[in-house]
Amino acid sequence: MVGLPYDCLSNPLGAVRLTFEKAVASGSDPASFEGKDWGAADLFHDFLFDNGGLSQVPMLNPSTLKWVQPNTLVRFRGMIQDMLGNEFYVGAHKDGDIWRTNKFTDTSQFPMAPSSDMRIWERRLLYCIPVPGQNSWAEFSPEAVKNPYTNSLSPQREKRQREDDATMSDVDMQDSCHELQASLSAKKMREDEMDFQPLNSQKTATEETSSNASLVLDAETKSFSCLVKIYDSPESNLKLNDVFEFVGIFTFDPDLTADKDDSDELTHGFGEDALLHLPSSKVPRLHCLVHRKLAINDFLSVCPTLELKSNAVKELREALVGHLTAVLGNDRVTAQYMLLHLLSRVHARADTIAVGKLSLNLTCFNKESASVFGNRLKLAIENLLPFTHYLPLTVDYLNTVSLSPKKDYNTNRLVSGVLQLAEGSHLTIDETELQAGTLNSTGVENASVLKSLMEFQKVEYDFTYYKMEMNADVQLLILSEGKSNLLPADLILPFQPSSVDSPSEVDADMLKTWRWYLATMRSLPHSIEPDMQKVVEDDLVAARQADRSLGSQDLSRWLTMGRLISASFGETCLTMEHWQMVKELERLGRERLHGNM
């Protein structure tokens, strides 16, 4: 038995064809479908989100790639590392008197004569990679990526179905997806026009492929990546370095090989640029039906059923500060600053100022203390935040590494740099190994890039003929012996541990709760009531008069700390109690700083 030909999970192309044929049968002109959805996206959206189908869709990764079947529905979570422009393809064509569609496929599912009446459409190409620095706890569990096709049919099922067009006419219309489509018939079709960029004349969309085995081998030995093809979505909806979950049709067919000697004008007229051509034996394809931008909360395995009640949040806060205090050798002041640092994010931009950032430079570290407390802190941050990076800084490293992404015009690809990071990433820079030395031109450029990230939350991308600044949102922590000469942090705090005892092991459920706490508190809005605004302004003026060394940057930091202390207690408005805590923390920090001068 062949099974249901329009099953949304195992035969999504059948569902796409069904919606296309219904739209054409209703009198719609295929020419009007360019850059628009004719009902397929609504069908899958209902299947995935309204009918609980998303949990059944396998995650595309090196382990699932061993068994995932061609032309089935998969999902991929990753960061947009490169945007490869647009690809022309034959979106619809006539097979005799019948209109067919090639949307969401790499090749035509039906014979296509050179003389066929056809419609040429465009789709966007995104090169996506796993989120840089993603920690293992933020990845999907084995249960979430189990094989739903254990008892299913051969991967050749779809091929056999398209060889027997008669089957298409005799389908049992009681199929579950068909019923969904009937319920959606009154919905308005989306009419979002795509904002395309030009693409050079290109080679065939049929590609050289090999077996799934070679694809798996490459995926396991190198960074697993995916070429995502986007349809019917405004360009502004997807940006470089955004993190998305893409749900779409996985395409891989070992029977397909590109005939390089084929001079068919139709075959060679459209497809991916040779410079962009990424064989599916190296990079799997996903024809996207639905996509959604992901936040930090989406990477939490379990979200505790907690409410934002002040007592519960206060208890969580105290427990986390206690944990950080133990990690930091009973240095509670540093632990409190560390909590604010972990809650910081860029929530607005005013001219060149990234409002909300709170970079932290912990001084009084050396090689020995860094090997103990630095490693403890590194592990603690990895257990709390989903995307973390640790960068041991040396002169040799600065002189040789590529921190900024650079455009390679030979391959027409953006070569990723160390600082091409997703929003919400945490970067710890260890300067304790940094010795005196001479920076070459690469080192000077890298030092400048790091400083720009620290001060403005911007990373300069090198396009050879010009450079472009890209906004970032990265939490920066510097461990150094004295104040960093390379990286001017918002906060400089001498680290003063009083114990070397190892912190007690933390329960896994408590770690999950702290992750939820940080992600949730970090996303809270914030405001200052007029009466508190007056108090803050008066205190800032008084502080400036008492200490002329305070600059606008220091006073701005006070406001940021006020916001973060409020958020740490689950509050969205600054209170007098929290403002007093800001002033007390500042006093303790400045006392330490002056005591170490």
Secondary structure as UniProt FT lines:
FT   TURN            5..6
FT   TURN            8..10
FT   HELIX           12..25
FT   TURN            26..27
FT   HELIX           30..33
FT   TURN            34..35
FT   HELIX           40..45
FT   HELIX           46..50
FT   HELIX           54..56
FT   TURN            62..63
FT   HELIX           64..66
FT   TURN            70..71
FT   STRAND          72..95
FT   TURN            96..97
FT   STRAND          98..101
FT   TURN            103..104
FT   TURN            114..115
FT   STRAND          118..129
FT   TURN            132..133
FT   HELIX           136..138
FT   HELIX           142..145
FT   TURN            148..151
FT   TURN            155..156
FT   HELIX           157..163
FT   HELIX           166..169
FT   TURN            173..174
FT   HELIX           176..183
FT   TURN            184..186
FT   HELIX           212..221
FT   STRAND          226..230
FT   HELIX           235..237
FT   TURN            240..241
FT   STRAND          243..251
FT   TURN            254..255
FT   TURN            260..261
FT   HELIX           265..269
FT   TURN            274..276
FT   TURN            280..282
FT   STRAND          285..293
FT   HELIX           296..299
FT   HELIX           310..327
FT   TURN            328..329
FT   HELIX           332..343
FT   STRAND          348..350
FT   TURN            351..352
FT   STRAND          353..355
FT   STRAND          360..363
FT   HELIX           367..369
FT   HELIX           370..374
FT   HELIX           375..384
FT   STRAND          387..392
FT   HELIX           395..400
FT   STRAND          406..408
FT   TURN            409..412
FT   STRAND          413..415
FT   TURN            418..419
FT   TURN            423..424
FT   STRAND          425..430
FT   TURN            432..433
FT   HELIX           441..456
FT   STRAND          458..462
FT   STRAND          467..471
FT   STRAND          474..479
FT   STRAND          491..494
FT   HELIX           508..522
FT   HELIX           530..546
FT   TURN            548..549
FT   HELIX           552..568
FT   TURN            569..570
FT   HELIX           576..595
//
